[in-house]
Amino acid sequence: MIPLTPILSAYLAIYLTCFIFEMILERLNMAYLEKKGDSVPGPFQKTVSPADLTRIHTYTIEKTRFSMTQETVSKLIFLAIILSGMLPRLSEKLQHLPVVPAGLIFLGVIGFLLFLSTLPFDYYHSFIVENRYGFNTKTIKTWLTDLFKTALVTIVIAAVLISAVLLTIRYLGETWWLWTWAAFTSFQLFLIVIYPTVIAPLFNTFIPLQNPDLKQAIEALAAKEGLGLQGIYQMDASRRTRHTNAYFTGLGRNRRIVLFDSLIQTHPVEEILAILSHEIGHLKKNHIKKHLVFSSLASLFLFWSASRLIGWEFLYDSFGYSLTSPYVGLFLVGILWEPVGFFLSPVGKLISRRFERQADAYSFKAMQTAGPLAAALKKMARDNLSNLNPHPLYAWFHYSHPPLLDRIQYLESQPG
């Protein structure tokens, strides 16, 4: 085990503070559900039965306890990796290799260990928790195939990014962080563009929408809102889950609408149009572009801070490393940034909830009525067993969307 130093002790204190705070939030949320969850909120009474509410209650509690267990084990495993001294020893063995292969091995070992630690939890979540409530439809073969494909895509993307960062650090001097940020941002945009046609089809089958009436209605809605589309597709989501969803993906000419086949099977045309008009609202309000700008600014600050810390020998000494190297420096900056990101995340969630309210308002304007979206949200809440009574502090810290009850009350307060 590596010796405790002031910086390492401070890091551990902050790390554990984040963990304890997260556990408190989870327990608050469960206690609030126990207190408020015995009656169906007024707006949901015609859609959610007492039996549905009981299932929502038990599903939420079971998911929360599972999440708390997973979080505890994950934190302990990560601390063991950090404190055991294995990583400093590994970095010493890699010091004679060129920086790129050494970095790929060092960061790859960490990633592999963390990946292995998630497998039992991923299996339990899919085949025990989700199975128990009728959501999981994937087979063991599909699960293993998805894991393999996810690992392969992750390895390729991570290898490209890590190699690019390490080469810029080696050859571009003190301004490496600016060049790295530019390359990272460009690559991020590239992935968004190719995701619908290259990455997503690795996991699901996408076919043109088969329902001609629904397709015609969507095309009319898109034309009315001045939205150009590459296509309207349905996805075989029901091969893996009974959860329902719809989304826009891609940029520019690659932009397309994707509907879960489970959504098409359970919602009438008017409700699907209301859901899509909400998504159109995100596009029309430039929420995707704004998110990209916020993400780019955050990554710019992260790379700049990395450039200030990566050469600080005292940081390496504090975590048990006898030698400085750029890939170790990037790893250390990453673990130092995690607690900062944890406490900054409510800012991003606050912005996201604001965007969601604007998209709900846009849907009302586009549909000339709030009824279909309100009905769709109620049905999705019932079918997905969504928590109707989250603790306000928990929702403020974690929710990217306003709580469902708030959204329904807003929609039903609109005229017409």
Secondary structure, DSSP 8 states (H G I E B T S, - for coil): -----HHHHHHHHHHHHHHHHHHHHHHHHHHHHHHHTTS--GGGTTTS-HHHHHHHHHHHHHHHHHHHHHHHHHHHHHHHHHHSSHHHHHHHHTTTS-HHHHHHHHHHHHHHHHHHHHHHHHHHIIIIIHHHTT-B---HHHHHHHHHHHHHHHHHHHHHHHHHHHHHHHHSGGGHHHHHHHHHHHHHHHHHHHIIIIIGGGTS-EEE---HHHHHHHHHHHHHTT---SEEEEE-GGGTB----EEEE-SGGG-EEEEEHHHHHHS-HHHHHHHHHHHHHHHHTTHHHHHHHHHHHHHHHHHHHHHHHTT-HHHHHHTT-SS--HHHHHHHHHHHHHHHHHHHHHHHHHHHHHHHHHHHHHHHHHHT-SHHHHHHHHHHHHHTT--SS--HHHHHHH-SS--HHHHHHHHHTS--
